[in-house]
Amino acid sequence: MESKFFIKDSKDFIAKKVELKGWVYNKRSSGSIAFLQLRDGTGFIQGVVVKNEVSPTTFETARNLTLESSVIITGLIREDKRAPSGYEMSIVNIKTLQIPKEEYPLGKKDHGPDFLLNNRHLWLRSKRQWAIQRVRHAIIYAIYSHLEEEGFIKIDAPILTPSAAEGTTTLFPVPYLPAWSDEELDKEEITLKSQNAVAYLSQSGQLYLEAAIAAHGKVFDFGPTFRAEKSKTRRHLSEFWMMDAEAAFVEHEENMATQEKLIKAILKAVLDKCPEELNILERDTTILKNILDKKFPIINHQEAIKLAQKENLSIGQRDDLGAEAETLISNKFDTPVFIQKYPKEIKAFYMKADPKDSSRVLNNDLLAPEGFGEIIGGSQREDNLEKLTAWMKELNMNLKDYEWYLDLRRFGSIPHSGFGAGLERLVAWICKLEHVRESIPFPRMLDRFTP
């Protein structure tokens, strides 16, 4: 009887008869021999069908298979250094589940990005996309594992929120349920009525996590976030996944140390668990390995501006760093680099002012090397009620919308800090992807909402 078999376990099944359930992702034949490139979700292996070693029916079936035929194949596993995976399958029998009646749209010819994105549901099957999504999984798992080891617990922040965390210009408004009266609720049929009830898709779970640190000390969330940005750069998505972390009694420098430790834990996990995937992506892992033993440099915003200006970039002393500036700066380092203490007026309302220069805040952006730009943004949060409300008033914010948030400063306020890590940007950097759209299974961008 055949053993239950997955391609990833090939080394444990050498010289054994196995049954493989999967798909044909490529094939070629030459006279009396056919080569089938097979996948089963866990990996890839080459299957060989020799005409005089199988029944005529089996050989004819092999010849008739097309790309993406689903099959159950019986054969012997053998080690073969010439094979792409190092293992090969000598096929003795083929059972077809389905042979597509149409030509597979994503054949061997080259396709443009629009065509591939229109067929994203099929493009995910390619070897490269398979590798990217498995690296993505490894990153997610590493984040959960590391934060649990560091004493963080997961708190689920809401996706529908009544107010902004990062600025109202990038909010996605969503019509919310009307406030029905008791009399209306008693009726058998309730008719929706037009009201100005609006919620917003979450930009960040941070504000809610700040509420949870008084209960648990260290907390994090991980979920989809949304930014309605009019941007088509290679780093932007309208919907993406972010991990936010908050910690009580943690100040600015310790906050950066926490971020550095997390990034190194992620890199180590991916290097340990995904050597095959990184090899498929032709990723130079030497660059990633060298980061593990190095301290991340920290430079001030003023110094970052000077570095950008030396490259003839037109940027002001108190400007934010855009994608071009981040690329120029991060290319100068072989590790991630912290840029700290940005001007107060270009950062979020909740960031704590630098006691040495009240016009700046105790924040940081962590830029990935090789020109990949920001992967983490963090700061110490303003814990003084008077200072926080004064700045919010200067920004013309409606304090009534944030009464619950201000309560956190009224009752047991403490020094605390946090940060947010963008999953897709981490995937893009570690996999060295040209565009962030490949880092997520189904990208949502300014000009793309399907499939």
C-alpha positions in Angstrom: 0.0 0.0 0.0 1.4 3.5 -1.0 2.5 5.8 1.9 0.7 9.2 2.3 3.1 11.5 0.6 3.9 15.2 0.2 6.6 16.5 -2.1 8.2 18.5 0.8 9.0 15.1 2.4 10.7 13.5 -0.6 13.9 12.9 1.3 12.1 10.5 3.6 10.6 8.4 0.8 13.6 7.5 -1.3 13.1 4.1 -3.0 9.5 4.0 -1.7 6.3 3.8 -3.7 4.1 6.8 -3.1 0.9 8.4 -4.3 1.1 12.0 -5.2 -2.1 14.2 -5.5 -1.5 17.4 -7.3 -1.2 19.3 -10.6 0.9 19.4 -13.8 2.5 22.8 -14.0 4.7 22.0 -17.0 5.6 19.1 -19.3 7.7 18.1 -22.1 8.1 14.8 -24.0 10.7 13.3 -26.4 9.8 10.1 -28.2 9.6 7.3 -25.6 9.9 9.5 -22.5 7.7 12.2 -20.9 8.8 14.6 -18.2 6.0 16.0 -16.0 6.7 19.0 -13.6 4.4 18.4 -10.7 3.3 20.4 -7.6 1.1 19.5 -4.7 1.1 22.7 -2.7 4.0 21.7 -0.5 6.7 21.8 -3.3 7.7 20.8 -6.8 9.1 17.6 -8.3 9.8 16.2 -11.7 8.0 13.0 -12.7 9.4 10.7 -15.5 7.2 8.4 -17.6 9.2 5.9 -19.7 7.1 4.2 -22.4 8.5 0.7 -22.1 8.1 0.8 -18.3 4.4 1.6 -18.0 1.2 0.4 -19.7 0.3 1.9 -23.1 -2.7 3.6 -21.4 -0.5 5.3 -18.8 1.9 6.6 -21.4 -0.9 7.9 -23.6 -2.4 9.6 -20.6 0.9 11.3 -19.9 1.1 12.6 -23.4 -2.4 14.0 -23.3 -2.0 15.9 -20.0 -2.0 19.7 -20.3 -1.0 22.5 -18.0 -2.9 22.5 -14.8 -4.4 19.0 -15.2 -5.2 17.7 -11.8 -3.9 14.2 -11.2 -3.2 11.3 -8.8 0.1 9.8 -9.7 1.8 6.6 -8.3 5.5 6.2 -8.5 8.9 5.6 -6.9 10.9 8.5 -5.4 14.6 8.6 -6.1 17.4 11.0 -5.4 18.7 12.8 -8.5 21.1 15.7 -8.2 20.3 16.7 -11.8 16.6 17.2 -11.0 15.6 20.8 -10.1 14.5 19.7 -6.6 17.2 17.0 -6.1 14.5 14.3 -6.3 12.6 12.7 -9.1 9.6 10.4 -9.3 9.5 7.4 -11.6 5.9 7.3 -12.6 4.1 3.9 -12.9 0.4 5.0 -13.0 -1.6 8.2 -13.7 -5.2 8.9 -12.7 -6.7 12.1 -14.1 -9.1 14.1 -12.0 -9.5 16.8 -14.7 -7.8 17.8 -17.9 -8.7 21.4 -18.8 -10.6 21.7 -22.1 -9.2 25.2 -22.7 -5.6 26.3 -23.0 -4.3 27.6 -19.7 -4.1 31.4 -20.0 -0.8 31.7 -18.2 1.3 29.5 -20.5 5.0 29.7 -21.1 5.0 33.0 -22.9 5.7 36.3 -21.1 2.8 38.4 -19.9 2.6 42.0 -18.8 1.7 43.1 -15.3 -1.9 44.0 -16.1 -2.6 40.6 -17.7 -1.0 38.9 -14.7 -3.0 40.9 -12.2 -6.3 40.3 -14.1 -5.5 36.6 -13.8 -4.2 36.9 -10.2 -6.3 33.9 -9.2 -4.3 31.8 -11.6 -1.0 33.6 -11.2 -0.8 32.5 -7.6 0.0 29.0 -8.9 3.3 30.0 -10.4 6.5 28.9 -8.7 7.6 32.5 -8.0 4.3 33.5 -6.4 4.2 30.2 -4.5 7.5 31.1 -3.0 6.5 34.7 -2.1 3.3 33.6 -0.3 5.2 31.0 1.7 7.7 33.6 2.8 4.8 35.8 3.8 3.4 33.0 5.9 6.8 32.5 7.6 7.0 36.3 8.4 3.5 36.2 10.0 4.3 33.2 12.0 7.6 34.7 13.2 5.9 37.9 14.3 3.4 36.0 16.4 6.0 33.6 17.9 8.5 36.3 18.7 6.0 38.7 20.3 4.6 35.9 22.5 8.1 35.1 23.6 8.6 38.7 24.5 5.4 38.8 26.7 3.0 40.4 24.3 -0.6 39.2 23.9 -2.9 39.7 20.9 -5.7 42.2 21.2 -8.1 42.5 18.2 -8.7 46.1 17.3 -11.9 47.0 15.4 -11.9 47.5 11.6 -14.8 49.9 11.7 -13.8 53.0 13.7 -15.4 56.4 14.4 -12.2 58.5 14.1 -8.8 58.7 12.4 -5.5 57.6 13.7 -3.2 58.9 10.9 -5.1 61.7 9.3 -8.5 62.3 7.8 -7.3 62.7 4.2 -6.7 59.0 3.7 -9.9 57.6 5.3 -12.3 55.2 3.6 -15.8 56.3 4.8 -18.4 53.6 5.3 -22.2 54.2 5.8 -23.0 52.9 9.2 -26.3 51.6 10.8 -28.8 54.4 11.7 -29.6 55.1 15.3 -33.0 53.5 15.4 -35.4 54.5 18.1 -37.0 51.9 20.5 -40.3 52.4 18.7 -38.7 51.6 15.3 -36.9 48.6 16.7 -40.3 47.1 17.9 -41.6 47.1 14.3 -41.6 43.9 12.4 -40.0 45.5 9.4 -37.2 48.1 9.8 -36.6 50.4 6.9 -33.1 52.0 6.6 -33.3 55.8 6.8 -30.9 58.4 5.6 -28.7 59.7 8.4 -25.3 61.1 8.7 -24.0 57.9 10.4 -20.5 57.2 9.0 -17.7 54.9 10.1 -14.3 54.6 8.7 -12.2 51.6 7.7 -9.3 51.3 10.1 -5.9 53.0 9.4 -4.4 51.4 12.4 -5.3 49.6 15.6 -2.9 51.7 17.7 -5.3 53.9 19.6 -7.2 50.8 20.8 -4.0 49.0 21.8 -3.1 52.0 24.0 -6.3 51.3 25.9 -5.3 47.6 26.4 -1.8 48.2 27.8 -3.3 49.3 31.2 -4.8 45.8 31.4 -2.0 43.7 29.9 1.2 45.7 29.7 2.4 44.5 26.3 -0.1 44.0 23.4 -0.3 43.7 19.7 -2.8 43.3 16.9 -2.5 42.0 13.3 -5.1 42.8 10.7 -6.1 44.6 7.5 -5.8 48.3 7.3 -6.9 50.8 4.7 -5.5 54.1 3.3 -7.3 56.0 0.6 -4.1 57.4 -0.8 -3.8 58.8 -4.4 -0.6 57.0 -4.9 0.6 54.6 -7.6 4.2 54.0 -6.3 5.7 50.5 -6.1 5.3 50.7 -2.3 1.7 51.5 -1.9 -1.5 49.5 -1.5 -5.0 50.7 -0.6 -5.5 47.6 1.6 -2.7 46.0 3.4 -1.9 44.1 6.6 -0.2 45.7 9.6 1.0 44.5 13.0 0.7 47.2 15.7 2.4 46.8 19.1 2.2 48.8 22.2 4.0 48.5 25.5 3.6 50.2 28.9 6.6 51.8 30.6 8.6 51.7 27.4 10.3 54.8 26.2 11.8 55.9 22.8 15.1 54.2 22.8 13.8 50.9 24.2 11.0 51.1 21.6 13.6 51.1 18.8 15.5 48.2 20.4 12.3 46.2 20.5 11.8 46.9 16.8 15.3 45.8 16.0 14.9 42.6 17.9 11.7 41.8 16.0 13.2 42.3 12.6 16.2 40.1 13.4 13.8 37.4 14.7 11.8 37.6 11.4 14.9 37.3 9.3 16.2 34.4 11.2 12.9 32.5 10.9 12.7 33.1 7.1 16.3 32.1 6.5 15.8 28.9 8.6 12.4 27.9 7.2 12.4 29.1 3.6 15.7 28.3 1.9 14.0 26.7 -1.1 11.6 29.6 -1.5 14.5 32.2 -1.4 16.4 30.1 -3.9 13.4 30.2 -6.3 13.3 33.9 -5.9 17.1 34.1 -6.5 17.4 36.1 -3.3 21.0 36.8 -2.2 20.7 35.5 1.4 24.2 36.7 2.3 22.8 40.2 2.6 20.0 39.1 4.9 22.3 36.9 7.0 24.8 39.7 7.6 22.1 41.8 9.2 21.6 39.4 12.1 24.9 40.3 13.8 24.9 44.0 13.2 23.5 46.9 15.2 21.0 49.0 13.3 22.4 52.6 13.0 20.3 55.5 14.3 20.4 59.0 12.6 18.4 62.1 13.2 15.9 63.5 10.7 18.2 66.5 10.1 21.1 64.2 9.1 18.7 62.2 6.8 17.7 65.4 5.1 21.4 66.3 4.5 22.1 62.8 3.0 19.2 63.3 0.6 20.3 66.8 -0.3 23.8 65.5 -1.1 22.2 63.4 -3.8 20.7 66.6 -5.3 17.2 65.8 -4.1 15.1 68.9 -3.5 13.8 68.6 0.0 13.4 71.1 2.9 14.8 70.9 6.3 11.5 70.1 8.0 10.0 68.0 5.2 8.8 64.4 5.5 10.9 61.8 3.7 9.1 60.6 0.6 9.8 57.4 -1.3 12.7 58.8 -3.3 14.5 60.2 -0.2 14.0 56.9 1.6 15.4 55.0 -1.3 18.5 57.2 -1.5 19.1 57.0 2.2 18.5 53.3 2.7 20.8 52.5 -0.2 23.7 53.9 1.9 23.3 51.2 4.5 23.7 47.5 4.5 21.4 47.1 7.5 18.0 48.6 8.3 18.5 52.2 9.6 16.5 54.2 12.1 15.5 57.8 11.2 14.4 59.5 14.4 13.0 62.8 15.7 11.0 64.2 12.8 9.4 67.7 13.0 6.3 67.7 15.1 4.1 69.3 12.4 4.5 66.5 9.9 3.7 63.6 12.3 0.7 62.2 14.1 -1.0 64.1 17.0 -0.2 61.3 19.6 3.6 61.5 19.4 5.5 62.8 22.4 7.6 65.9 21.9 11.3 65.6 22.3 12.2 67.1 25.7 15.4 68.5 24.1 13.6 70.1 21.2 9.8 70.5 21.5 9.5 71.2 17.8 10.4 67.5 17.2 8.9 64.2 18.4 10.3 61.0 19.8 9.5 58.9 16.8 11.3 56.7 14.3 10.9 55.2 10.9 12.9 52.1 10.2 14.1 51.9 6.6 15.1 48.6 5.0 18.4 48.5 3.1 18.7 48.0 -0.7 16.4 51.0 -1.3 13.2 49.4 0.1 12.3 52.3 2.4 10.1 52.3 5.5 9.1 48.9 7.0 8.3 50.2 10.5 7.0 53.4 12.0 7.0 54.0 15.8 7.1 56.5 18.5 6.8 57.2 22.2 3.2 58.4 22.8 2.3 61.6 24.6 1.1 60.6 28.1 0.5 64.1 29.4 -3.2 65.0 29.1 -2.7 68.8 29.0 0.0 68.6 26.3 -1.9 66.2 24.2 -5.2 68.2 24.3 -3.4 71.4 23.6 -1.8 70.0 20.5 -5.0 68.4 19.3 -6.7 71.8 19.6 -4.0 73.4 17.6 -4.7 70.8 14.9 -8.4 71.7 15.1 -9.3 68.2 16.0 -12.7 67.5 17.5 -11.9 66.4 21.1 -15.4 64.9 21.5 -14.5 62.2 19.1 -11.5 61.2 21.2 -12.9 61.5 24.7 -12.4 57.8 25.3 -8.7 58.1 24.2 -8.2 61.1 26.5 -9.6 59.0 29.3 -6.4 56.9 29.1 -4.4 60.0 30.2 -6.9 60.8 32.9 -6.8 57.5 34.7 -3.4 55.9 35.3 -1.4 57.6 32.5 2.1 56.2 32.1 5.1 56.5 29.7 4.4 54.1 26.8 5.5 53.5 23.2 4.6 51.5 20.2 5.1 50.8 16.5 3.5 49.4 13.4 5.1 47.1 10.9 3.7 46.8 7.4 3.6 43.1 6.4 3.7 43.7 2.6 6.7 45.9 2.8 8.5 43.3 4.9 7.7 40.7 2.3 8.8 42.9 -0.6 12.1 43.6 1.1 12.9 40.1 2.2 11.9 38.6 -1.2 13.5 41.6 -3.0 10.3 42.3 -5.1 10.2 45.2 -7.6 6.6 46.0 -6.6 4.7 45.5 -3.4 1.6 44.2 -5.4 3.3 40.7 -5.5 3.5 40.5 -1.7 -0.2 40.1 -1.1 -2.5 37.4 -2.5 -5.0 39.8 -4.0 -3.7 43.4 -4.2 -6.0 46.4 -3.9 -4.5 49.6 -5.4 -5.7 53.0 -6.6 -6.5 51.7 -10.1 -7.3 48.0 -9.3 -10.2 46.4 -7.4 -10.3 43.0 -9.0 -10.2 40.0 -9.0 
